[in-house]
Amino acid sequence: MKKILVTGAAGFIGSHVSEKLLARGDTVVGLDDLNDYYPVAYKRENVDALKRHAHFSMIEGDLCDASLVGDTMAQHEISHVAHLAARAGVRPSIVDPFIYERANVLGTLTILQACVAAKVPHVVVTSSSSVYGNSTAIPFREDDSATDRPISPYAATKKAAEVMSFTYHKLYGLSVNVVRPFTVYGPRGRPDMAPWLFIESALRGIAIKKFGDGTTRRDYTFIDDFVAGFINAIDRSFGFEIFNLGNSQTVSLNEALEVVSRVTGKKLIIDQLPMQPGDVQLTNADVSKARKLLDYNPTTSFSDGMAKFFEWYSSARL
């Protein structure tokens, strides 16, 4: 049985990871500042559900508080860290890059430093598919040099977190698996992401903001598939490795909107808008490395995943 610190435990992915770890018998300590990037009530719902487990405890605090993080690791005798906490979102990072630098770079540095001090041997650091920018090497491989040229502050902070993680591996022997999620969606998803916004707009009969001509493509990854890969990244140590965790099948914006219309049974109202700064044309994960080393096997199609998400949304948010 592991004792795992999950940063960002109140969030979408963090709550799902915590839930699965608890279900298999691990002890989970959640750390989250419950910021208001999206409604805090949603995050508190996630925490309340996790608190039903006897082996879960929650600490509300700042990831950049070195004393808090260090004391938490020592007092709870943490054996592994699942670092999911971050400021997410490409477009907001252009408006306020400083808050992204603090949360994603200083926050990760604080975690890494505390791991060394507390002799925690293994950490999973969550990056982002955004680090690939507008790479022309399709599908995206983990060794793609395009990650050295991020096109948004958000992506730049995630790349910085990766580089810092490697530094701590080389300096201190800390075992680090970096995972790059590709547009993760599903029940309890973030309300600022396209799947939620599309479903919400369709059901409310309001216009969906369609940026560009609809040919941009995304690698949508259902939450259950992602979590299975992420937990294997907690369990397996390789020294330092980077893994794509995506579906590996791309869906165009036009196709995604067709799926939304089908699962909701609604005719969509479209507000056609130009492409946004920082947006990329395509995300597409090469997951062969994760398949080989993490036994990663995403099986949920976008159509099936959106049907499950719609079912949850209808019962939990309408």
Secondary structure, DSSP 8 states (H G I E B T S, - for coil): --EEEEETTTSHHHHHHHHHHHHTT-EEEEEE---SSS-HHHHHHHHHHHTTSTTEEEEE--TT-HHHHHHHHHHTT--EEEE------HHHHHH-HHHHIIIIIIHHHHHHHHHHHTT--EEEEE--GGGGTT--SSSB-TT-GGGGS-SSHHHHHHHHHHHHHHHHHHHH--EEEEEEE-SEESTT--TTSHHHHHHHHHHHT--EEEESSS--EE--EEHHHHHHHHHHHHH---SEEEEEES-S--EEHHHHHHHHHHHHT----EEEE---TT--SB--B--HHHHHHH-------HHHHHHHHHHHHHHHT-
